[in-house]
């Protein structure tokens, strides 16, 4: 269970703070959220070892073959993946409970994050980049 962040932490998420690296972004969060962010990072990188990480739009960004793969952000009550397209079949059925908008997938911090699903999402997007 994640503890509630203080007001200063919440304000830093919505401000225009730019981070020098993904490590700096992760370090700006409470320890329990850092652990979740590292888990997301590991899931993406294990699924797409050639992905390149950077910071874009004030959040960790993973690119693959020169194109955006995923954006990751942490908020007060959840972490989110952005630019997640719709999928066909079983993968979309697994993703559906976490969709909050057309291209947004949210995982509540009060529950275990399904890192295997995150890896599957990253792998499928990378596969679509190569094939399409």
Secondary structure as GFF3:
##gff-version 3
##sequence-region A 1 132
A	DSSP	alpha_helix	7	14	.	.	.	ID=ss1
A	DSSP	alpha_helix	22	27	.	.	.	ID=ss2
A	DSSP	alpha_helix	31	47	.	.	.	ID=ss3
A	DSSP	beta_strand	52	56	.	.	.	ID=ss4
A	DSSP	beta_strand	59	64	.	.	.	ID=ss5
A	DSSP	beta_strand	67	74	.	.	.	ID=ss6
A	DSSP	beta_strand	78	82	.	.	.	ID=ss7
A	DSSP	alpha_helix	89	96	.	.	.	ID=ss8
A	DSSP	beta_strand	99	101	.	.	.	ID=ss9
A	DSSP	beta_strand	104	108	.	.	.	ID=ss10
A	DSSP	alpha_helix	115	131	.	.	.	ID=ss11
###
